[in-house]
């Protein structure tokens, strides 16, 4: 079962990416609220 494990890992990675994106967006919004004139700082990498 090499292929199935690869598939599971890919799905898991996508889920982690979605979670990270959600956290990033939340952090980005907080940064934007804190520094309305400096929202670019929320997009560091």
C-alpha distance matrix in Angstrom:
0.0 3.7 5.7 5.7 6.6 8.9 10.3 11.0 12.6 14.6 15.9 16.8 18.6 20.5 21.6 22.9 24.6 26.3 27.4 28.8 30.6 32.1 33.3 34.6 36.5 38.1 39.1 40.4 42.4 43.9 44.8 46.4 48.4 49.5 50.6 51.5 52.9 50.0 46.8 45.4 44.7 41.9 40.0 39.6 36.3
3.7 0.0 3.8 5.7 5.6 6.4 8.8 10.2 10.8 12.5 14.6 15.6 16.6 18.7 20.3 21.2 22.7 24.7 26.0 26.9 28.7 30.6 31.7 32.6 34.7 36.5 37.3 38.3 40.7 42.2 42.8 44.4 46.6 47.6 48.5 49.4 50.6 47.6 44.5 42.9 42.2 39.6 37.4 36.9 33.5
5.7 3.8 0.0 3.8 5.5 5.1 6.2 8.7 9.9 10.5 12.4 14.2 15.2 16.6 18.5 19.9 21.0 22.7 24.5 25.6 26.8 28.8 30.3 31.1 32.8 34.8 35.9 36.7 38.9 40.6 41.3 42.6 44.9 46.2 47.0 47.6 48.8 46.0 42.8 41.2 40.8 38.1 35.8 35.7 32.2
5.7 5.7 3.8 0.0 3.8 5.4 5.0 6.2 8.6 9.8 10.6 12.2 14.1 15.3 16.6 18.3 19.9 21.2 22.6 24.2 25.6 27.1 28.7 29.9 31.5 33.2 34.5 35.6 37.5 39.2 40.2 41.5 43.5 44.9 45.9 46.6 48.1 45.4 42.1 40.8 40.3 37.4 35.4 35.5 32.2
6.6 5.6 5.5 3.8 0.0 3.8 5.3 5.0 6.1 8.5 9.9 10.3 12.1 14.2 15.2 16.3 18.2 19.9 20.9 22.2 24.1 25.6 26.8 28.0 30.0 31.5 32.5 33.8 35.9 37.3 38.2 39.9 41.8 42.9 44.0 45.0 46.4 43.6 40.4 39.1 38.3 35.4 33.6 33.3 30.1
8.9 6.4 5.1 5.4 3.8 0.0 3.8 5.4 5.0 6.1 8.7 9.8 10.4 12.3 14.2 15.2 16.3 18.4 19.9 20.7 22.3 24.3 25.6 26.4 28.3 30.2 31.1 32.0 34.3 35.9 36.5 38.0 40.3 41.4 42.2 43.0 44.2 41.3 38.2 36.6 36.1 33.3 31.2 30.9 27.5
10.3 8.8 6.2 5.0 5.3 3.8 0.0 3.8 5.4 5.1 6.3 8.6 9.8 10.7 12.5 14.3 15.3 16.7 18.5 19.9 21.0 22.8 24.5 25.4 26.9 28.9 30.2 31.0 33.0 34.8 35.7 36.9 39.0 40.5 41.4 41.9 43.3 40.6 37.3 36.0 35.7 32.7 30.7 30.9 27.7
11.0 10.2 8.7 6.2 5.0 5.4 3.8 0.0 3.8 5.4 5.1 6.1 8.5 9.9 10.6 12.3 14.2 15.4 16.5 18.2 19.8 21.2 22.6 24.0 25.7 27.2 28.5 29.7 31.6 33.1 34.3 35.7 37.6 38.9 40.1 40.8 42.5 39.8 36.5 35.5 34.9 31.8 30.1 30.2 27.3
12.6 10.8 9.9 8.6 6.1 5.0 5.4 3.8 0.0 3.8 5.5 5.0 6.0 8.6 9.8 10.4 12.1 14.2 15.2 16.2 18.1 19.9 20.9 22.0 24.0 25.7 26.5 27.8 30.0 31.4 32.2 33.8 35.9 36.9 38.0 38.9 40.3 37.5 34.3 33.1 32.3 29.4 27.6 27.4 24.3
14.6 12.5 10.5 9.8 8.5 6.1 5.1 5.4 3.8 0.0 3.8 5.4 5.0 6.2 8.7 9.8 10.5 12.4 14.2 15.1 16.3 18.4 19.9 20.6 22.3 24.4 25.4 26.2 28.3 30.1 30.8 32.1 34.4 35.7 36.5 37.1 38.4 35.7 32.4 31.1 30.7 27.7 25.7 25.8 22.6
15.9 14.6 12.4 10.6 9.9 8.7 6.3 5.1 5.5 3.8 0.0 3.8 5.4 5.1 6.3 8.7 9.8 10.6 12.4 14.2 15.2 16.6 18.5 19.7 21.0 22.8 24.3 25.2 27.0 28.8 29.9 31.1 33.0 34.6 35.7 36.2 37.8 35.3 31.9 31.0 30.6 27.4 25.7 26.3 23.4
16.8 15.6 14.2 12.2 10.3 9.8 8.6 6.1 5.0 5.4 3.8 0.0 3.8 5.4 5.1 6.2 8.6 9.9 10.6 12.3 14.2 15.4 16.6 18.1 19.9 21.2 22.5 23.9 25.7 27.1 28.3 29.9 31.6 32.9 34.2 35.0 36.8 34.1 30.8 30.0 29.2 26.0 24.6 24.9 22.2
18.6 16.6 15.2 14.1 12.1 10.4 9.8 8.5 6.0 5.0 5.4 3.8 0.0 3.8 5.4 5.0 6.1 8.6 9.8 10.4 12.1 14.2 15.2 16.0 18.1 19.9 20.7 21.8 24.0 25.5 26.2 27.8 29.9 31.0 32.0 32.9 34.3 31.5 28.3 27.1 26.4 23.4 21.7 21.7 18.8
20.5 18.7 16.6 15.3 14.2 12.3 10.7 9.9 8.6 6.2 5.1 5.4 3.8 0.0 3.8 5.4 5.0 6.2 8.6 9.7 10.4 12.3 14.2 14.9 16.3 18.4 19.7 20.4 22.3 24.3 25.2 26.3 28.4 29.9 30.8 31.3 32.8 30.3 26.8 25.9 25.6 22.4 20.6 21.3 18.6
21.6 20.3 18.5 16.6 15.2 14.2 12.5 10.6 9.8 8.7 6.3 5.1 5.4 3.8 0.0 3.8 5.4 5.1 6.2 8.5 9.8 10.6 12.4 14.0 15.3 16.7 18.3 19.5 21.1 22.7 24.1 25.4 27.1 28.6 30.0 30.6 32.5 30.1 26.6 26.1 25.6 22.2 21.0 21.9 19.6
22.9 21.2 19.9 18.3 16.3 15.2 14.3 12.3 10.4 9.8 8.7 6.2 5.0 5.4 3.8 0.0 3.8 5.4 5.1 6.1 8.5 9.8 10.5 12.0 14.1 15.3 16.3 17.8 19.8 21.0 22.1 23.8 25.6 26.7 28.0 29.0 30.8 28.1 24.9 24.2 23.3 20.0 18.9 19.2 17.0
24.6 22.7 21.0 19.9 18.2 16.3 15.3 14.2 12.1 10.5 9.8 8.6 6.1 5.0 5.4 3.8 0.0 3.8 5.4 5.0 6.0 8.5 9.8 10.2 12.0 14.1 15.0 15.7 18.0 19.7 20.4 21.8 23.9 25.2 26.1 26.8 28.3 25.7 22.4 21.4 20.9 17.6 16.1 16.7 14.3
26.3 24.7 22.7 21.2 19.9 18.4 16.7 15.4 14.2 12.4 10.6 9.9 8.6 6.2 5.1 5.4 3.8 0.0 3.8 5.4 5.0 6.2 8.6 9.7 10.4 12.3 14.1 14.9 16.4 18.4 19.6 20.6 22.5 24.2 25.3 25.7 27.6 25.3 21.8 21.4 21.2 17.6 16.6 17.9 16.1
27.4 26.0 24.5 22.6 20.9 19.9 18.5 16.5 15.2 14.2 12.4 10.6 9.8 8.6 6.2 5.1 5.4 3.8 0.0 3.8 5.4 5.1 6.2 8.5 9.9 10.7 12.3 13.9 15.4 16.7 18.2 19.8 21.2 22.6 24.2 25.0 27.1 24.8 21.4 21.4 20.6 17.0 16.6 17.7 16.3
28.8 26.9 25.6 24.2 22.2 20.7 19.9 18.2 16.2 15.1 14.2 12.3 10.4 9.7 8.5 6.1 5.0 5.4 3.8 0.0 3.8 5.4 5.1 5.9 8.5 9.8 10.4 11.8 14.0 15.2 16.1 17.8 19.7 20.7 22.0 23.0 24.8 22.1 19.0 18.5 17.5 14.1 13.5 14.1 12.6
30.6 28.7 26.8 25.6 24.1 22.3 21.0 19.8 18.1 16.3 15.2 14.2 12.1 10.4 9.8 8.5 6.0 5.0 5.4 3.8 0.0 3.8 5.4 4.9 6.0 8.5 9.7 10.0 12.0 14.1 14.9 15.9 18.1 19.6 20.5 21.0 22.7 20.4 16.9 16.5 16.2 12.6 11.8 13.3 12.1
32.1 30.6 28.8 27.1 25.6 24.3 22.8 21.2 19.9 18.4 16.6 15.4 14.2 12.3 10.6 9.8 8.5 6.2 5.1 5.4 3.8 0.0 3.8 5.4 5.2 6.2 8.6 9.7 10.6 12.4 14.2 15.2 16.6 18.4 19.9 20.3 22.6 20.6 17.1 17.6 17.2 13.4 13.5 15.4 14.9
33.3 31.7 30.3 28.7 26.8 25.6 24.5 22.6 20.9 19.9 18.5 16.6 15.2 14.2 12.4 10.5 9.8 8.6 6.2 5.1 5.4 3.8 0.0 3.8 5.5 5.1 6.1 8.4 9.9 10.6 12.2 14.1 15.3 16.4 18.2 19.3 21.5 19.3 16.2 16.7 15.4 11.8 12.5 13.8 13.7
34.6 32.6 31.1 29.9 28.0 26.4 25.4 24.0 22.0 20.6 19.7 18.1 16.0 14.9 14.0 12.0 10.2 9.7 8.5 5.9 4.9 5.4 3.8 0.0 3.8 5.4 5.1 5.9 8.5 9.8 10.3 11.9 14.1 15.1 16.1 17.1 18.9 16.4 13.2 13.2 12.2 8.5 8.8 10.3 10.3
36.5 34.7 32.8 31.5 30.0 28.3 26.9 25.7 24.0 22.3 21.0 19.9 18.1 16.3 15.3 14.1 12.0 10.4 9.9 8.5 6.0 5.2 5.5 3.8 0.0 3.8 5.4 4.8 6.1 8.6 9.7 10.2 12.1 14.1 15.1 15.3 17.5 15.6 12.0 12.7 12.6 8.8 9.5 12.1 12.6
38.1 36.5 34.8 33.2 31.5 30.2 28.9 27.2 25.7 24.4 22.8 21.2 19.9 18.4 16.7 15.3 14.1 12.3 10.7 9.8 8.5 6.2 5.1 5.4 3.8 0.0 3.8 5.3 5.1 6.3 8.6 9.8 10.6 12.3 14.2 14.9 17.6 15.9 12.8 14.3 13.5 9.9 11.7 13.9 15.0
39.1 37.3 35.9 34.5 32.5 31.1 30.2 28.5 26.5 25.4 24.3 22.5 20.7 19.7 18.3 16.3 15.0 14.1 12.3 10.4 9.7 8.6 6.1 5.1 5.4 3.8 0.0 3.8 5.4 5.1 6.1 8.5 9.8 10.4 12.1 13.6 15.9 13.7 11.0 12.2 10.6 7.2 9.6 11.2 12.8
40.4 38.3 36.7 35.6 33.8 32.0 31.0 29.7 27.8 26.2 25.2 23.9 21.8 20.4 19.5 17.8 15.7 14.9 13.9 11.8 10.0 9.7 8.4 5.9 4.8 5.3 3.8 0.0 3.8 5.5 5.1 6.1 8.6 9.9 10.5 11.2 13.2 11.0 7.8 9.0 8.3 4.7 7.0 9.6 11.6
42.4 40.7 38.9 37.5 35.9 34.3 33.0 31.6 30.0 28.3 27.0 25.7 24.0 22.3 21.1 19.8 18.0 16.4 15.4 14.0 12.0 10.6 9.9 8.5 6.1 5.1 5.4 3.8 0.0 3.8 5.4 5.0 6.1 8.6 9.9 9.9 12.7 11.6 8.5 10.9 10.8 7.8 10.4 13.2 15.3
43.9 42.2 40.6 39.2 37.3 35.9 34.8 33.1 31.4 30.1 28.8 27.1 25.5 24.3 22.7 21.0 19.7 18.4 16.7 15.2 14.1 12.4 10.6 9.8 8.6 6.3 5.1 5.5 3.8 0.0 3.8 5.4 5.0 6.1 8.6 9.8 12.8 11.6 9.4 12.1 10.9 8.5 11.8 13.9 16.4
44.8 42.8 41.3 40.2 38.2 36.5 35.7 34.3 32.2 30.8 29.9 28.3 26.2 25.2 24.1 22.1 20.4 19.6 18.2 16.1 14.9 14.2 12.2 10.3 9.7 8.6 6.1 5.1 5.4 3.8 0.0 3.8 5.4 5.1 6.0 8.0 10.2 8.3 6.5 8.9 7.3 5.7 9.4 11.1 14.2
46.4 44.4 42.6 41.5 39.9 38.0 36.9 35.7 33.8 32.1 31.1 29.9 27.8 26.3 25.4 23.8 21.8 20.6 19.8 17.8 15.9 15.2 14.1 11.9 10.2 9.8 8.5 6.1 5.0 5.4 3.8 0.0 3.8 5.5 5.3 5.2 7.9 7.0 4.6 8.1 8.2 6.9 10.0 12.6 15.6
48.4 46.6 44.9 43.5 41.8 40.3 39.0 37.6 35.9 34.4 33.0 31.6 29.9 28.4 27.1 25.6 23.9 22.5 21.2 19.7 18.1 16.6 15.3 14.1 12.1 10.6 9.8 8.6 6.1 5.0 5.4 3.8 0.0 3.8 5.6 5.6 9.2 9.4 8.1 11.7 11.5 10.3 13.6 16.0 19.0
49.5 47.6 46.2 44.9 42.9 41.4 40.5 38.9 36.9 35.7 34.6 32.9 31.0 29.9 28.6 26.7 25.2 24.2 22.6 20.7 19.6 18.4 16.4 15.1 14.1 12.3 10.4 9.9 8.6 6.1 5.1 5.5 3.8 0.0 3.8 6.2 9.0 8.7 8.6 11.9 10.6 10.3 14.0 15.6 18.9
50.6 48.5 47.0 45.9 44.0 42.2 41.4 40.1 38.0 36.5 35.7 34.2 32.0 30.8 30.0 28.0 26.1 25.3 24.2 22.0 20.5 19.9 18.2 16.1 15.1 14.2 12.1 10.5 9.9 8.6 6.0 5.3 5.6 3.8 0.0 3.8 5.5 5.2 6.2 9.3 8.7 9.4 12.8 14.3 17.9
51.5 49.4 47.6 46.6 45.0 43.0 41.9 40.8 38.9 37.1 36.2 35.0 32.9 31.3 30.6 29.0 26.8 25.7 25.0 23.0 21.0 20.3 19.3 17.1 15.3 14.9 13.6 11.2 9.9 9.8 8.0 5.2 5.6 6.2 3.8 0.0 3.8 5.6 5.9 9.5 10.3 10.8 13.6 15.9 19.3
52.9 50.6 48.8 48.1 46.4 44.2 43.3 42.5 40.3 38.4 37.8 36.8 34.3 32.8 32.5 30.8 28.3 27.6 27.1 24.8 22.7 22.6 21.5 18.9 17.5 17.6 15.9 13.2 12.7 12.8 10.2 7.9 9.2 9.0 5.5 3.8 0.0 3.8 6.0 8.5 9.8 11.4 13.6 15.5 19.0
50.0 47.6 46.0 45.4 43.6 41.3 40.6 39.8 37.5 35.7 35.3 34.1 31.5 30.3 30.1 28.1 25.7 25.3 24.8 22.1 20.4 20.6 19.3 16.4 15.6 15.9 13.7 11.0 11.6 11.6 8.3 7.0 9.4 8.7 5.2 5.6 3.8 0.0 3.8 5.4 6.1 8.2 10.4 11.9 15.5
46.8 44.5 42.8 42.1 40.4 38.2 37.3 36.5 34.3 32.4 31.9 30.8 28.3 26.8 26.6 24.9 22.4 21.8 21.4 19.0 16.9 17.1 16.2 13.2 12.0 12.8 11.0 7.8 8.5 9.4 6.5 4.6 8.1 8.6 6.2 5.9 6.0 3.8 0.0 3.8 5.3 5.7 7.8 10.3 13.5
45.4 42.9 41.2 40.8 39.1 36.6 36.0 35.5 33.1 31.1 31.0 30.0 27.1 25.9 26.1 24.2 21.4 21.4 21.4 18.5 16.5 17.6 16.7 13.2 12.7 14.3 12.2 9.0 10.9 12.1 8.9 8.1 11.7 11.9 9.3 9.5 8.5 5.4 3.8 0.0 3.8 5.3 5.6 7.7 10.8
44.7 42.2 40.8 40.3 38.3 36.1 35.7 34.9 32.3 30.7 30.6 29.2 26.4 25.6 25.6 23.3 20.9 21.2 20.6 17.5 16.2 17.2 15.4 12.2 12.6 13.5 10.6 8.3 10.8 10.9 7.3 8.2 11.5 10.6 8.7 10.3 9.8 6.1 5.3 3.8 0.0 3.8 5.4 6.0 9.7
41.9 39.6 38.1 37.4 35.4 33.3 32.7 31.8 29.4 27.7 27.4 26.0 23.4 22.4 22.2 20.0 17.6 17.6 17.0 14.1 12.6 13.4 11.8 8.5 8.8 9.9 7.2 4.7 7.8 8.5 5.7 6.9 10.3 10.3 9.4 10.8 11.4 8.2 5.7 5.3 3.8 0.0 3.8 5.8 8.8
40.0 37.4 35.8 35.4 33.6 31.2 30.7 30.1 27.6 25.7 25.7 24.6 21.7 20.6 21.0 18.9 16.1 16.6 16.6 13.5 11.8 13.5 12.5 8.8 9.5 11.7 9.6 7.0 10.4 11.8 9.4 10.0 13.6 14.0 12.8 13.6 13.6 10.4 7.8 5.6 5.4 3.8 0.0 3.8 5.9
39.6 36.9 35.7 35.5 33.3 30.9 30.9 30.2 27.4 25.8 26.3 24.9 21.7 21.3 21.9 19.2 16.7 17.9 17.7 14.1 13.3 15.4 13.8 10.3 12.1 13.9 11.2 9.6 13.2 13.9 11.1 12.6 16.0 15.6 14.3 15.9 15.5 11.9 10.3 7.7 6.0 5.8 3.8 0.0 3.8
36.3 33.5 32.2 32.2 30.1 27.5 27.7 27.3 24.3 22.6 23.4 22.2 18.8 18.6 19.6 17.0 14.3 16.1 16.3 12.6 12.1 14.9 13.7 10.3 12.6 15.0 12.8 11.6 15.3 16.4 14.2 15.6 19.0 18.9 17.9 19.3 19.0 15.5 13.5 10.8 9.7 8.8 5.9 3.8 0.0
